[in-house]
Amino acid sequence: MSKRYKYFKRLSLFSITLCLSLLIAMSATIMVVYFRLSSAAISNSSPFFYALLFGLPYIPILIASLIVYIKLRKKIRIDYPELLIKQEKLSKEVIIKRIIKSIAATIIICLILLIIAPFVALPLFLNRHVDYKGYTTQNYPLQDIYVATDYALNENQIYLKTEDGLNLWTSEIFAENPKAVIIYLSGIVQPSVTYFYGHAKYMQDNGYASILLEVRGHGKSDGNRICLGYEETKDVQAVVDYIQSSPKYDGVPIVLHGVSMGGAIAVNAFGQIDEIDALIAMSAYSSFEDVVIDIMDNYGIPQFIQTFEKPLISSSLKMMFGSEAVEHIKPIEQIKNTNGRPVLLMASSGDMEVPMDNLHRLKDANPNVEVWIRDSWEHFIVKDCDFKNMAKDKEYCNKLLEFIEKSLGY
């Protein structure tokens, strides 16, 4: 085996190690934008913190690659000094060509990573069932699971079947001669819909019945995929069918109230189910593609990359949910189908998870909707995210009651 062969073999092994390390690190940096969606639902920490957190596991790989490089160079310098001498005599033209090739290769690799990122990260994030921990941690502050008795409520737990065969967990909190029945929907990953027992208690005290709906892919409901609002209209339809088939709700108006992804689901369902009389959507995204791009913007990712990435995100979603759903079953389109029914869109001015641009886009799509913007950071609107004691948030509660009673003519 010639010295030159040994040299190039060792150099090739090092190059492969270093390139793989860099590829893994760059992949993590790009994909963290998509996985930020889950952390967005659980924390208000800065994007930089999460980028650092997700990047930490790859630092040892880069350090190991650097050590390999240093040792390899030292070995070559001792065993094959003549090769290093030849390298030092390379012409400027050759050096420039190698630099250009290296830059071109880096750009090509980055483009490939940008292309494959949504097709890898989004399915990994979405194809799962969300099981709540039942306790809070620093990074998962909204993972509790409440029960009706925590609020001195009597409930009727029901499993409703959707038209595509999924069983959904619901909790019905009845009120005598209800003014309306309110369907509650929660967000992506967390919190569980049981956080809305506080709302149900408050509304019962004011003469309203409630049904808490755990959408597909979450908690005790069936489903192994988070559907982002594309398929959950079937879940809402199952609840509406139950209400309309129950004599105790004969003639009782239906109000739909959702937050975050639940807000987006609520907008989509409202646009397709005429039997719903009023809508409250809190921190709803205008489309899933929009909110991913908004998160990229929060990271400071250049505009040209955002423009390049958006159609790729849409393509990835179409592979999972179908072109028809991705193009039409999204809040920016369904908000146009209110047909004069009352809508309240709520958002916080400092929300970093679903930025205010989403509300503005929805408002532009339907100027007739009512808007309430809270001067706060809370993604979930309720003060300090204290769902359990939401009745103490008088401003929020008054706004809800004011809108519902005005909408239903009370």
Wavefront OBJ file of the C-alpha trace (Angstrom):
o trace
v 0.000 0.000 0.000
v 1.588 3.304 -1.110
v 2.139 6.222 1.203
v -0.024 8.397 -1.021
v -2.901 5.898 -0.820
v -2.653 5.746 2.970
v -2.576 9.519 3.152
v -5.691 9.979 1.031
v -7.490 7.164 2.846
v -6.915 8.845 6.203
v -7.805 12.254 4.823
v -11.004 10.835 3.320
v -12.020 9.265 6.622
v -11.483 12.561 8.358
v -13.410 14.460 5.681
v -16.356 12.080 5.984
v -16.363 12.405 9.786
v -16.223 16.194 9.666
v -18.848 16.501 6.942
v -21.253 14.204 8.768
v -20.772 16.189 11.961
v -21.448 19.462 10.206
v -24.462 18.023 8.410
v -25.971 16.802 11.669
v -25.385 20.176 13.314
v -26.843 22.128 10.388
v -29.816 19.775 10.168
v -30.511 20.326 13.852
v -30.321 24.098 13.422
v -32.821 24.085 10.554
v -35.186 21.470 12.000
v -35.363 23.242 15.351
v -37.531 25.833 13.615
v -40.160 23.135 13.079
v -39.797 21.524 16.491
v -40.041 25.019 17.983
v -43.752 24.620 17.351
v -43.968 22.139 20.201
v -41.829 24.240 22.505
v -43.918 27.255 21.519
v -46.874 25.606 23.170
v -45.020 24.917 26.385
v -42.777 27.846 27.071
v -42.207 31.518 26.465
v -38.426 31.204 26.536
v -36.467 32.954 23.810
v -35.863 31.297 20.418
v -32.117 31.672 21.020
v -32.416 29.565 24.172
v -34.127 26.757 22.267
v -31.656 26.933 19.386
v -28.858 26.586 21.931
v -30.648 23.796 23.776
v -31.253 21.729 20.644
v -27.703 22.376 19.409
v -25.894 21.258 22.568
v -25.890 17.495 21.786
v -23.951 18.160 18.569
v -21.113 20.116 20.160
v -19.269 16.941 21.318
v -19.462 15.603 17.748
v -17.843 18.748 16.391
v -15.182 18.685 19.104
v -14.426 15.027 18.331
v -14.091 15.867 14.643
v -11.673 18.676 15.450
v -9.564 16.315 17.595
v -9.473 13.780 14.744
v -8.379 16.521 12.392
v -5.562 17.730 14.682
v -4.227 14.210 15.273
v -4.424 13.339 11.599
v -2.548 16.465 10.583
v 0.121 15.731 13.172
v 0.507 12.153 11.922
v 0.762 13.279 8.310
v 3.321 15.948 9.195
v 5.522 13.295 10.852
v 5.068 10.402 8.396
v 4.584 12.218 5.092
v 6.249 15.642 5.280
v 6.842 15.685 1.533
v 3.103 15.707 0.881
v 2.631 18.766 3.073
v 5.439 20.511 1.269
v 3.722 19.842 -2.033
v 0.503 21.226 -0.627
v 2.234 24.440 0.392
v 3.400 24.956 -3.214
v -0.118 25.011 -4.647
v -0.718 27.902 -6.997
v -3.079 30.725 -6.128
v -5.363 29.660 -8.988
v -5.701 26.147 -7.559
v -6.359 27.511 -4.067
v -9.047 29.870 -5.381
v -10.715 27.047 -7.309
v -10.755 24.866 -4.198
v -12.266 27.652 -2.130
v -14.970 28.231 -4.754
v -15.720 24.513 -4.879
v -15.942 24.378 -1.088
v -18.338 27.330 -1.003
v -20.453 25.823 -3.780
v -20.575 22.465 -2.001
v -21.623 24.167 1.259
v -24.403 26.087 -0.517
v -25.657 22.921 -2.216
v -25.654 21.026 1.086
v -27.570 23.837 2.816
v -30.139 23.937 -0.007
v -30.620 20.190 0.259
v -31.130 20.507 4.014
v -33.637 23.325 3.536
v -35.533 21.193 1.036
v -35.700 18.024 3.128
v -36.232 19.687 6.527
v -40.048 20.082 6.331
v -40.460 16.600 4.846
v -38.567 15.079 7.778
v -39.312 17.322 10.767
v -43.058 17.860 10.279
v -43.984 14.150 10.019
v -41.773 13.404 13.033
v -43.520 16.106 15.029
v -47.085 15.394 13.890
v -47.309 11.604 13.587
v -47.852 10.788 17.262
v -50.418 10.729 20.025
v -50.109 13.408 22.715
v -50.224 11.950 26.222
v -50.266 14.550 28.985
v -47.805 14.072 31.812
v -50.257 14.879 34.591
v -47.700 17.096 36.337
v -45.834 20.274 35.525
v -42.134 20.774 34.859
v -40.106 23.857 34.023
v -40.311 23.143 30.303
v -43.848 21.713 30.412
v -45.809 24.082 32.663
v -49.286 23.199 31.348
v -49.311 19.404 31.596
v -51.702 18.941 34.514
v -54.861 16.893 34.101
v -57.866 18.214 36.016
v -61.154 16.547 36.886
v -64.616 18.039 37.264
v -64.636 17.548 41.024
v -61.663 19.924 41.304
v -64.223 22.625 40.492
v -67.215 21.114 42.337
v -68.783 20.263 38.984
v -70.988 17.341 38.025
v -70.048 16.051 34.602
v -71.201 13.558 32.039
v -68.210 11.966 30.334
v -69.108 10.793 26.847
v -67.168 9.172 24.029
v -68.472 10.454 20.707
v -67.678 8.753 17.414
v -66.630 10.776 14.374
v -67.693 10.026 10.819
v -64.256 8.472 10.203
v -64.585 6.128 13.174
v -62.559 7.787 15.968
v -63.788 7.848 19.569
v -63.389 11.247 21.197
v -63.415 12.013 24.908
v -65.783 14.783 25.975
v -66.990 16.159 29.290
v -70.454 17.680 29.438
v -71.199 20.240 32.142
v -74.929 20.895 32.083
v -76.844 23.966 33.289
v -80.597 24.087 33.822
v -82.357 25.885 30.970
v -79.026 26.830 29.379
v -78.740 30.093 27.489
v -76.280 28.350 25.166
v -73.882 25.413 25.093
v -70.200 26.229 24.628
v -67.791 23.748 22.999
v -64.194 24.154 24.225
v -61.097 23.204 22.212
v -57.514 23.307 23.451
v -54.144 23.744 21.744
v -51.388 21.652 20.244
v -49.463 19.388 22.692
v -50.774 21.304 25.691
v -52.761 22.168 27.701
v -55.302 19.375 27.878
v -58.886 20.475 27.440
v -59.418 19.761 31.163
v -57.876 23.190 31.753
v -61.234 24.548 30.567
v -63.114 23.196 33.586
v -62.572 26.646 35.120
v -64.328 28.198 32.133
v -67.119 25.624 32.400
v -67.627 26.471 36.076
v -67.722 30.205 35.386
v -70.120 29.761 32.493
v -72.383 27.422 34.457
v -72.646 30.060 37.171
v -73.815 32.444 34.445
v -76.380 30.059 32.951
v -74.394 28.314 30.193
v -73.711 24.641 29.568
v -70.314 23.455 28.325
v -68.801 20.514 26.478
v -65.042 20.034 26.701
v -63.771 18.256 23.589
v -60.372 16.526 23.485
v -59.621 16.478 19.764
v -58.132 13.513 17.922
v -54.551 12.611 18.689
v -54.700 14.043 22.214
v -55.339 12.670 25.693
v -58.068 10.019 25.964
v -59.275 10.518 22.409
v -58.333 8.199 19.551
v -55.889 9.115 16.825
v -52.159 8.921 16.216
v -51.664 12.194 14.435
v -51.837 15.892 15.284
v -53.953 17.262 12.426
v -53.434 21.046 12.808
v -57.083 21.835 12.008
v -57.273 19.984 8.691
v -59.337 17.048 9.984
v -60.711 18.104 13.387
v -63.833 19.653 11.880
v -65.147 16.075 11.995
v -64.539 16.113 15.766
v -66.522 19.307 16.212
v -69.280 17.948 13.958
v -69.631 14.915 16.233
v -70.267 17.228 19.208
v -72.709 19.386 17.232
v -74.601 16.240 16.180
v -74.805 15.153 19.829
v -76.140 18.546 20.909
v -78.757 18.628 18.183
v -79.895 15.096 18.984
v -80.379 15.882 22.698
v -83.864 17.136 23.644
v -82.391 19.100 26.573
v -80.620 21.328 24.032
v -83.606 21.823 21.782
v -83.349 25.335 20.376
v -80.231 26.142 22.425
v -77.564 28.142 20.550
v -74.066 26.686 20.095
v -70.882 28.683 20.726
v -67.440 27.410 19.722
v -64.420 28.530 21.780
v -60.852 27.434 21.007
v -57.318 28.527 21.807
v -54.088 28.272 19.771
v -54.428 25.240 17.462
v -57.883 24.876 19.017
v -58.596 28.418 17.826
v -57.580 27.454 14.292
v -59.740 24.313 14.503
v -62.632 26.470 15.740
v -62.324 28.867 12.785
v -62.201 25.976 10.317
v -65.199 24.249 11.904
v -67.187 27.487 12.111
v -66.626 28.081 8.422
v -68.001 24.628 7.552
v -70.728 23.951 10.140
v -73.628 26.377 9.792
v -75.343 25.125 12.962
v -72.747 26.877 15.155
v -74.074 30.296 16.160
v -70.972 32.160 17.403
v -67.195 31.772 17.499
v -64.445 32.778 19.935
v -60.934 32.055 18.619
v -57.961 32.903 20.820
v -54.395 33.074 19.428
v -55.411 31.268 16.248
v -52.926 31.056 13.377
v -54.043 32.188 9.934
v -52.510 29.042 8.439
v -49.956 26.552 9.649
v -47.520 27.658 6.959
v -47.883 31.242 8.153
v -47.053 30.457 11.755
v -43.973 28.404 10.797
v -42.705 31.341 8.736
v -43.478 33.685 11.639
v -41.346 31.510 13.922
v -38.535 31.564 11.344
v -38.785 35.329 11.350
v -38.478 35.322 15.151
v -35.244 33.396 14.721
v -33.924 36.071 12.381
v -33.780 33.670 9.428
v -33.318 35.735 6.226
v -36.383 36.617 4.189
v -35.213 34.804 1.062
v -34.990 31.529 3.027
v -38.496 32.072 4.392
v -39.777 32.626 0.852
v -37.942 29.509 -0.336
v -39.242 27.392 2.539
v -42.965 28.245 2.546
v -43.982 26.239 -0.560
v -41.938 23.305 0.753
v -43.890 23.396 4.010
v -47.133 23.388 2.014
v -45.918 20.446 -0.056
v -45.030 18.476 3.065
v -48.462 19.165 4.566
v -50.177 18.163 1.309
v -48.403 14.812 1.418
v -49.873 14.249 4.887
v -53.348 15.818 4.644
v -54.067 16.193 0.926
v -53.980 19.198 -1.395
v -57.653 20.086 -0.969
v -57.394 20.350 2.815
v -54.138 22.320 2.854
v -55.350 24.783 0.244
v -58.863 25.363 1.598
v -59.303 24.020 5.160
v -57.324 26.735 6.891
v -58.434 29.730 8.954
v -57.428 32.366 6.392
v -59.969 30.794 4.004
v -62.658 29.570 6.412
v -62.939 32.919 8.213
v -64.608 34.150 5.021
v -67.516 31.719 5.512
v -69.096 33.266 8.605
v -72.267 34.295 6.736
v -72.936 37.148 9.144
v -72.551 35.064 12.296
v -70.645 36.785 15.140
v -66.907 36.140 15.552
v -64.506 37.305 18.253
v -60.774 36.991 17.583
v -58.565 37.429 20.655
v -54.788 37.836 20.794
v -51.998 39.202 22.968
v -49.785 41.938 21.587
v -46.608 40.300 22.910
v -47.397 36.719 21.878
v -44.234 35.124 20.453
v -45.881 31.767 19.711
v -48.579 32.913 17.291
v -47.586 36.522 16.554
v -50.101 39.297 16.008
v -49.620 39.154 12.230
v -51.888 36.100 12.231
v -54.792 38.048 13.721
v -54.254 40.887 11.252
v -54.322 38.455 8.326
v -57.599 36.956 9.579
v -59.078 40.398 10.109
v -58.074 41.432 6.591
v -59.738 38.297 5.219
v -63.012 39.201 6.999
v -63.227 42.830 8.177
v -66.571 42.134 9.901
v -65.103 40.071 12.734
v -64.682 41.603 16.186
v -61.146 41.827 17.558
v -59.836 42.097 21.110
v -56.095 42.586 21.542
v -54.705 42.255 25.033
v -51.586 44.183 26.011
v -49.727 41.192 27.408
v -47.421 38.295 26.520
v -49.826 35.434 27.294
v -50.275 33.106 24.342
v -53.311 31.612 26.088
v -54.805 35.072 26.795
v -55.853 34.235 30.378
v -53.789 36.290 32.823
v -50.631 34.419 33.868
v -52.060 31.348 32.052
v -53.978 30.651 35.257
v -56.828 28.642 33.754
v -57.797 27.194 37.117
v -58.599 30.612 38.552
v -59.693 32.275 35.322
v -62.704 33.814 37.104
v -60.271 36.176 38.851
v -59.371 37.663 35.474
v -62.334 40.032 35.394
v -61.361 41.826 32.190
v -61.147 38.554 30.277
v -64.356 37.103 31.763
v -66.319 40.273 31.124
v -65.190 40.307 27.514
v -66.335 36.717 26.994
v -69.757 37.280 28.559
v -70.234 40.596 26.800
v -69.550 39.046 23.402
v -71.670 35.921 23.969
v -74.680 37.790 25.352
v -74.523 40.428 22.618
v -74.189 37.749 19.944
v -77.127 35.709 21.232
v -79.348 38.698 21.993
v -79.392 38.449 25.815
l 1 2 3 4 5 6 7 8 9 10 11 12 13 14 15 16 17 18 19 20 21 22 23 24 25 26 27 28 29 30 31 32 33 34 35 36 37 38 39 40 41 42 43 44 45 46 47 48 49 50 51 52 53 54 55 56 57 58 59 60 61 62 63 64 65 66 67 68 69 70 71 72 73 74 75 76 77 78 79 80 81 82 83 84 85 86 87 88 89 90 91 92 93 94 95 96 97 98 99 100 101 102 103 104 105 106 107 108 109 110 111 112 113 114 115 116 117 118 119 120 121 122 123 124 125 126 127 128 129 130 131 132 133 134 135 136 137 138 139 140 141 142 143 144 145 146 147 148 149 150 151 152 153 154 155 156 157 158 159 160 161 162 163 164 165 166 167 168 169 170 171 172 173 174 175 176 177 178 179 180 181 182 183 184 185 186 187 188 189 190 191 192 193 194 195 196 197 198 199 200 201 202 203 204 205 206 207 208 209 210 211 212 213 214 215 216 217 218 219 220 221 222 223 224 225 226 227 228 229 230 231 232 233 234 235 236 237 238 239 240 241 242 243 244 245 246 247 248 249 250 251 252 253 254 255 256 257 258 259 260 261 262 263 264 265 266 267 268 269 270 271 272 273 274 275 276 277 278 279 280 281 282 283 284 285 286 287 288 289 290 291 292 293 294 295 296 297 298 299 300 301 302 303 304 305 306 307 308 309 310 311 312 313 314 315 316 317 318 319 320 321 322 323 324 325 326 327 328 329 330 331 332 333 334 335 336 337 338 339 340 341 342 343 344 345 346 347 348 349 350 351 352 353 354 355 356 357 358 359 360 361 362 363 364 365 366 367 368 369 370 371 372 373 374 375 376 377 378 379 380 381 382 383 384 385 386 387 388 389 390 391 392 393 394 395 396 397 398 399 400 401 402 403 404 405 406 407 408 409 410
